[in-house]
Each structure stands twice: as C-alpha cells, then as structure tokens.
C-alpha cells in the first residue's frame, strides 16, 4: 500500500488509556512507512513518547479557554488546529478526546475515534438523555471509528446515532515492546498477587472489586495500580480499611511502567461499569497474565474467549466475580497467542490505512 499522511489530534497526553492507545497506533503507522504527526492542544505529556514520533503542541488549550469555554472559543481553537492541518495536508485526520473542539472542523477525511461506551455511563435518565443528545449533535453525519464492535452496536442501537460512516477497529498492539518493558526493574511485591490497573474513579468500581475479593476468601494479595484525582484515593483507602483489607491490598501508586507489575501478577481483574476496549485486559494477555472481568459494555466479551470465557461474569454479580477470583487463584489459565491475536498490529493497522 502507498504510504499515507496521518494527523492525530488529541487534547494532551495525560496518563490515560485513550492517550496511550493513540500513541501506539500513531507510532505503529509510522513504523509501516506512513508520515504521522500527533497534534496536542496543550503541553501535558505523561506517557513515554516513541522515538521518531512527531508531537506538535498547538497551544490551543490554556487557562483562558478552560475558564471561558463556549462555542466561540471552541471555534477559535478549531481554526488554530485547521491552520496546522492545512500546512501538514494529511490524507487522514483522526480526532480523539477533543471532539468538542474538532466537531467545528469540516474536513471530509476527518474521523472521530470513540473510545468509550457512552450508553453505559449514566444511570440518571436526564444525564443519559443529555449525553445521548451530545453524541448525536457531535457525530451525526460524520465519520466515526468505534474502538470495539460493542461500542459501534451501542452507538447505533442504543444511542441512535446516524453517522455518515461508522466502523469498528480495535486498538493495535505489538507484543515485543510490552515484553521489553516488563523486563525493566520494578519494586515488585514478594510472592503471588492479583492486580487491577486503572484510575481511582467511580466508573472503575473498585468497591465492587474489593467486596468480591473479600468474599473470594483467597489469601493472595490484591494490588490496585493507579492514581485518583482529588480525594478519590482517600475514599478508596477508607473503603479498604472498612472491609478489613488493609493488610491484603497493595497501593503502590501510579507507575510510569506498569508492565513488570502486570506480567508478574497471578491474574488481572477488571470490575468497571463501562469500558470501550479495555487495554489492561489485552496487555495482560500479551504478557501471559490471565484475566477475569465483569461483562461490562463494551469490550470484555470480545476479549475473554475460549478458555477465558468462564471468567467473564455478569457485571452486577459480585458472588460470581468472587467465585471467578477464587477459581483463577486456585488454577490460573495458561495464556496462548489465540487469546490476543485479533489485537495485534498486523491485524489492525491495515484497517486504519484503509480509511479515507
């Protein structure tokens, strides 16, 4: 295939999963001979930047724009982005996590990369209706990339989005860099442990995980690898103390390189209310670590297949989650390439190159 010019637009490179997957995708396309630039809107970088990947800060987000955010300010920001895009002349533009601004752009080759399942994020009917209206306002008639088939289905069937085009493309992965990073030195616990990786926020449902872990009766410690904003970590520590788990739950804080911790874990457990395509599950499998997950929308059902299928449990069934933790702790599943092959870059990146 002829090489193409790709422009990725994202607000910043904060330490989140969407930002990480964008960097991997952008650099994977670059390694295949494409010309790639990642445009960020403010100087906030908490991820490792792959060597050779161009990052350009457009300085379109600042204290003023945060304070006076409105459509006029968004349009000013969009014009700043447009000037950079016009100069770069990309064949394909992909917007991620800054669509409030990029929705004002009208390039025919602009794709909006949706990483999460909005249909499952809100329980309050008014908030849910408002969120659905926002999705339709932003993306009706536009080109959309859903991060999983589940996200695509829910955009169409639950939210009622009538996109101009919509396709599902997984995040691409290359196993070797993860293995290399997993070999780096780290302050690992002594002995076996289970692990959960994710920010300390309500959507990740650490409360569900901690109750199920307590009910499982396992003696293997549980590591919660992540960080939280504001008093989220304090609330999490209070819950750990309330459940009498202080001596069994490990909170090592945010790690720039989480992979040694994931690789050496006995199993990784995901307990979220919603996801798009949970990176932690796929990354664990590529490192040979088996996984347990609740069947949240969306993604886990597309990942836990074959011998891992029994470890996908109903989202609200804490008893089933406890039983899955106990079963995996007693007899961990052996991970093979079949578990992660659909997400390898060789499978996924050609789908991005086919975008127009």
TIMIPA-558764 format. One line per 2 residues: number of its first residue (from 1); for each residue x, y, z negated of C-alpha. Coordinates in steps of 0.1 Angstrom, whole numbers, plus 2048, in hexadecimal, padded with zeros to 3 digits. Layout:
BEGIN
NUM) X Y Z; ...
END
This chain:
BEGIN
1) 800 800 800; 80C 823 808
3) 817 836 7E9; 7FE 850 7DB
5) 7FF 86F 7C5; 7ED 86C 7A4
7) 7E5 888 78C; 7D9 87F 769
9) 7C9 89A 754; 7C5 896 72E
11) 7C3 8AF 712; 7E2 8A2 6FF
13) 7F5 883 6F6; 7E9 87F 6D3
15) 7EF 85C 6C3; 7D0 84C 6D0
17) 7C7 82E 6E6; 7BA 842 703
19) 7DA 856 705; 7EF 837 703
21) 7DD 825 71E; 7DF 844 735
23) 805 844 731; 808 81F 739
25) 7F2 823 758; 804 842 764
27) 826 832 760; 81B 811 76F
29) 810 824 78E; 830 837 78F
31) 844 817 78D; 831 80A 7AB
33) 83F 827 7C0; 823 840 7BC
35) 829 864 7B2; 819 86B 791
37) 815 88A 77B; 803 88B 759
39) 7F5 8AE 752; 7EE 8B5 72D
41) 7DC 8D4 721; 7F0 8DA 702
43) 812 8D0 6F3; 808 8B3 6DC
45) 81B 893 6E3; 81C 876 6CA
47) 823 85A 6E2; 843 84E 6F2
49) 845 85C 715; 851 843 72E
51) 872 84D 73E; 86C 85C 760
53) 847 865 75B; 841 88A 761
55) 82C 89C 746; 822 8C0 74D
57) 812 8D6 732; 7F9 8EE 741
59) 7F4 901 720; 7CE 902 726
61) 7C4 8FA 702; 7CE 910 6E6
63) 7C1 920 6C6; 7AC 939 6DA
65) 79B 91F 6F0; 794 909 6D2
67) 784 926 6C0; 770 934 6DD
69) 767 914 6EF; 74B 91A 708
71) 744 914 72D; 756 934 737
73) 776 92A 724; 773 907 733
75) 771 916 756; 790 92A 74F
77) 7A2 90B 744; 796 8F8 762
79) 7A4 913 779; 7C5 90F 768
81) 7C4 8E9 76F; 7B9 8EF 793
83) 7D7 905 79A; 7EE 8E9 78F
85) 7DB 8CE 7A2; 7DB 8E3 7C2
87) 801 8E7 7BF; 805 8C1 7BA
89) 7EC 8B6 7D4; 7E3 894 7C6
91) 7D1 879 7D9; 7BF 86E 7B9
93) 7B7 882 799; 7AE 870 779
95) 79F 884 75C; 7A0 874 739
97) 793 882 718; 791 8A6 724
99) 772 8A4 73A; 761 8C1 729
101) 77A 8D6 73D; 780 8C1 75C
103) 75B 8BE 763; 75E 8E1 771
105) 776 8D4 78C; 767 8CA 7AE
107) 781 8B5 7BE; 773 898 7D3
109) 790 881 7C6; 78A 889 7A1
111) 781 86A 78C; 776 86C 768
113) 785 850 753; 76D 846 737
115) 77E 833 71C; 763 82D 702
117) 73F 821 700; 72A 840 6F8
119) 70A 82A 6F6; 715 81B 6D5
121) 724 839 6C3; 705 849 6B5
123) 6E9 83B 69F; 6D6 85B 69A
125) 6BD 85E 6B7; 6C2 883 6BB
127) 6E8 880 6BD; 6E5 863 6D4
129) 6CE 876 6EC; 6E5 894 6EB
131) 703 87E 6F3; 6F1 86D 710
133) 6E7 88E 71E; 70B 89A 71D
135) 717 87B 72F; 6FD 880 74A
137) 706 8A6 74C; 72B 89F 750
139) 72B 881 767; 70B 880 77D
141) 716 87E 7A1; 73B 87C 797
143) 754 860 79B; 758 84C 77B
145) 771 831 770; 764 81C 753
147) 77E 80B 73E; 76B 7EA 73D
149) 74D 7D9 74D; 73A 7DE 72C
151) 740 804 72D; 735 805 751
153) 715 7F1 74B; 70B 807 72D
155) 711 827 740; 6F9 81B 75A
157) 6E0 806 747; 6DF 817 725
159) 6E8 83B 72B; 6D9 83C 74E
161) 6F7 84D 75F; 6F3 851 785
163) 718 856 78E; 723 85D 7B1
165) 73A 83F 7AE; 741 829 790
167) 75A 80C 78C; 768 7F8 770
169) 78E 7F6 76E; 7A0 7E8 74F
171) 7BE 7F9 740; 7DE 7EA 74F
173) 7F8 7D9 73A; 81C 7CC 73F
175) 826 7B3 725; 84C 7B7 725
177) 84D 7DB 716; 837 7D0 6F9
179) 84D 7B2 6F2; 86C 7C9 6F3
181) 85C 7E2 6DB; 850 7C5 6C4
183) 875 7BB 6C0; 87F 7DD 6B2
185) 887 7E0 68D; 869 7E6 676
187) 861 7E5 651; 84C 7C5 654
189) 83B 7B5 636; 84A 795 628
191) 834 777 631; 814 774 645
193) 7FB 790 649; 7DC 799 65D
195) 7DA 7BB 66F; 7C2 7D5 67B
197) 7CE 7F2 691; 7BB 812 694
199) 7B5 835 687; 7A3 837 666
201) 782 844 673; 75E 838 66D
203) 75A 828 690; 776 80F 688
205) 761 802 66B; 77D 7FA 653
207) 762 7F6 639; 753 7D8 64C
209) 776 7C9 650; 77F 7CD 62B
211) 75F 7BD 61F; 762 7A0 637
213) 787 79C 62E; 77D 79B 609
215) 762 781 610; 779 76B 625
217) 78C 761 606; 7AD 760 619
219) 7CD 768 605; 7DF 775 624
221) 7E4 79B 620; 7D2 7B4 638
223) 7E5 7D0 648; 7D2 7EF 653
225) 7E9 800 66C; 7DF 824 675
227) 7D8 846 667; 7BA 85D 661
229) 7B1 881 663; 7A7 895 644
231) 79D 880 627; 796 860 63B
233) 7B4 84E 62D; 7AA 858 609
235) 787 849 60F; 796 829 61D
237) 7AD 825 5FF; 790 82B 5E7
239) 77C 80F 5F9; 79A 7F8 5F6
241) 79C 7FF 5D1; 776 7FA 5CD
243) 778 7D8 5DD; 795 7CD 5C7
245) 7AC 7C9 5E5; 7C8 7E1 5DB
247) 7E1 7C5 5D8; 7D8 7B4 5F9
249) 7D4 7D1 611; 7F2 7E1 620
251) 7F1 805 62D; 813 80C 63E
253) 808 82D 64E; 809 836 673
255) 825 825 686; 832 833 6A7
257) 83A 80F 6B0; 81F 7F8 6A3
259) 829 7DA 6B8; 841 7C8 69F
261) 825 7C9 686; 80C 7BB 69F
263) 823 7A0 6AC; 82B 792 68A
265) 807 793 67D; 7F4 772 679
267) 7D7 781 68B; 7C8 7A3 694
269) 7A4 7AC 68A; 78E 7C6 69A
271) 76F 7D2 689; 763 7F1 69C
273) 740 7FC 6A3; 74A 805 6C6
275) 768 804 6DE; 76F 809 702
277) 788 7EE 709; 79B 7E9 6E8
279) 7C0 7EB 6EF; 7C9 7DB 6CE
281) 7B9 7BA 6D8; 7CB 7B9 6F9
283) 7ED 7C4 6EB; 7EB 7AA 6D0
285) 7E4 78E 6E9; 802 799 6FE
287) 817 796 6DF; 80A 773 6D8
289) 7F4 77E 6BA; 7D1 76F 6BA
291) 7B3 786 6B4; 792 788 6A2
293) 778 7A2 6AC; 754 7AD 6A7
295) 740 7AD 6C7; 73D 7D3 6C9
297) 735 7E5 6E9; 74A 7E2 6FC
299) 769 7CF 705; 76E 7B3 6EC
301) 757 79C 6FE; 76C 7A0 71D
303) 78C 798 70A; 784 77C 6F1
305) 77F 760 709; 788 73B 70A
307) 795 72E 6E9; 791 751 6DA
309) 76B 752 6E1; 762 744 6BF
311) 773 761 6AE; 75C 77B 6BE
313) 741 781 6A4; 721 796 6A3
315) 729 7BA 69A; 714 7BC 67A
317) 71A 798 66E; 734 79D 653
319) 730 779 648; 73A 76C 66B
321) 757 784 66B; 763 777 649
323) 760 753 656; 773 75C 676
325) 78F 76B 661; 791 74C 64B
327) 791 735 669; 7AC 748 67B
329) 7C1 74B 65B; 7BF 725 657
331) 7C6 71C 67B; 7D2 739 692
333) 7CA 735 6B7; 7E7 731 6CF
335) 7E7 74E 6E8; 7EE 747 70D
337) 7F1 75C 72C; 7CD 754 735
339) 7C2 769 718; 7D2 78A 726
341) 7D7 784 74B; 7B9 79A 756
343) 7C9 7B8 746; 7EC 7B5 755
345) 7F8 7D2 76B; 7FB 7BB 78A
347) 7D5 7B5 787; 7CB 7D9 77F
349) 7E1 7F3 78F; 7D6 7EB 7B3
351) 7B3 7F4 7A9; 7BF 817 79F
353) 7D2 81A 7C0; 7B2 812 7D3
355) 7A0 831 7C4; 799 84D 7DC
END
